[in-house]
Amino acid sequence: MDAYQNVGIKRRMKRFFRRDGRALIFAMDHGFEHGPTDFEPVWEHVNPRAIIRKVVRAGIDGVMMLPGIARIAGDEVKPNVGLMIKLTSKTNLRPKEDQLLQSQLGYVEDAIKLGADAIAATVYWGSPQEDVMMRQFAEIASYAHDLGFPVVQFAYPRGPYINEKYGKKEDYRVVMYGARAAAESGADMIKTYWTGSRETFAKVVEAAAGVPVLLSGGAKTENPVDFLKVVWEVIEAGGSGAVVGRNIFQRENPEPFIKALLRVVHRNEDPEEAAKAEGLL
Ligand SMILES: O=C(COP(=O)(O)O)[C@@H](O)[C@H](O)[C@H](O)COP(=O)(O)O
């Protein structure tokens, strides 16, 4: 028989993942992490209620946010949608030498009070401050797991030695290393970078040894089909879905785009066909 905690973790994972084991999650921590200028392309989306209402209406599986946004607008995340609360971040205003650190800005108890179904934290693998983030993640994960909550790691390889050794942080060997480190440190879900091809992303998924791997969206693509194609490759590679921010809230009309993404994630639809079906082409 499972321990109580395991039952809670499994049950809460299902708040995000459908029966096919995949999820499309909306990310909305940018006002803090990048600054409100990220919302300038469609300024009405600076209002968390306005954008969350749209993504929920479009059928999103989960929403990720920091505790303060959950306090302001968490009630827009309807009970059938998973709520992921992230407890670490940094501002873009920090001096450059401190940009490779995510600090803890909230507590597991508060995320639970706010109705979280999962708790998230970032680790910049390869950062000179990797040690701090590893400990932060360990503390958050240990406590959340004790209480039956799944923990999501944003496993982002970033640091000077990575650039020196591999040239870029998206090199599949680096992303694969971060995903493996996330799995070995006890994550229940992993969010990481696109590696540029289905073959290399498949290796990232394998390195994660059964822990679901989700794509971290990245900058908005001008042509929506370009992003749908990346998500399609992620799914074909065995990825479990995507966590998407700018590609959603920087679009004037995000609802048909989300519906097209859901077609790709949950129905393996061809990206162009999905875009056509939702009137994007
Ligand atoms: O990790 C984040 C930002 O990462 P970054 O430092 O911009 O690479 C998250 O805060 C975002 O929520 C995540 O990147 C998903 O949003 P998009 O990248 O799709 O906008």
Ligand as a Chemical Component Dictionary entry (heavy atoms), coordinates in Angstrom:
data_LIG
# 
_chem_comp.id                   LIG 
_chem_comp.type                 NON-POLYMER 
_chem_comp.pdbx_formal_charge   0 
_chem_comp.three_letter_code    LIG 
# 
loop_
_chem_comp_atom.comp_id 
_chem_comp_atom.atom_id 
_chem_comp_atom.alt_atom_id 
_chem_comp_atom.type_symbol 
_chem_comp_atom.charge 
_chem_comp_atom.model_Cartn_x 
_chem_comp_atom.model_Cartn_y 
_chem_comp_atom.model_Cartn_z 
_chem_comp_atom.pdbx_ordinal 
LIG O1  O1  O 0 12.214 30.311 -16.740 1  
LIG C1  C1  C 0 11.634 31.280 -17.016 2  
LIG C2  C2  C 0 12.281 32.450 -17.643 3  
LIG O2  O2  O 0 13.475 31.960 -18.151 4  
LIG P1  P1  P 0 14.556 32.843 -18.869 5  
LIG O3  O3  O 0 15.463 33.318 -17.784 6  
LIG O4  O4  O 0 13.857 33.921 -19.621 7  
LIG O5  O5  O 0 15.208 31.862 -19.786 8  
LIG C3  C3  C 0 10.264 31.230 -16.653 9  
LIG O6  O6  O 0 10.148 32.166 -15.689 10 
LIG C4  C4  C 0 9.273  31.389 -17.748 11 
LIG O7  O7  O 0 8.055  31.260 -17.165 12 
LIG C5  C5  C 0 9.489  30.339 -18.801 13 
LIG O8  O8  O 0 10.600 30.663 -19.542 14 
LIG C6  C6  C 0 8.299  30.089 -19.709 15 
LIG O9  O9  O 0 7.938  31.251 -20.355 16 
LIG P2  P2  P 0 8.356  31.562 -21.851 17 
LIG O10 O10 O 0 9.812  31.280 -22.006 18 
LIG O11 O11 O 0 7.511  30.608 -22.689 19 
LIG O12 O12 O 0 7.977  32.966 -22.065 20 
# 
loop_
_chem_comp_bond.comp_id 
_chem_comp_bond.atom_id_1 
_chem_comp_bond.atom_id_2 
_chem_comp_bond.value_order 
_chem_comp_bond.pdbx_ordinal 
LIG O1 C1  DOUB 1  
LIG C1 C2  SING 2  
LIG C1 C3  SING 3  
LIG C2 O2  SING 4  
LIG O2 P1  SING 5  
LIG P1 O3  DOUB 6  
LIG P1 O4  SING 7  
LIG P1 O5  SING 8  
LIG C3 O6  SING 9  
LIG C3 C4  SING 10 
LIG C4 O7  SING 11 
LIG C4 C5  SING 12 
LIG C5 O8  SING 13 
LIG C5 C6  SING 14 
LIG C6 O9  SING 15 
LIG O9 P2  SING 16 
LIG P2 O10 DOUB 17 
LIG P2 O11 SING 18 
LIG P2 O12 SING 19 
# 
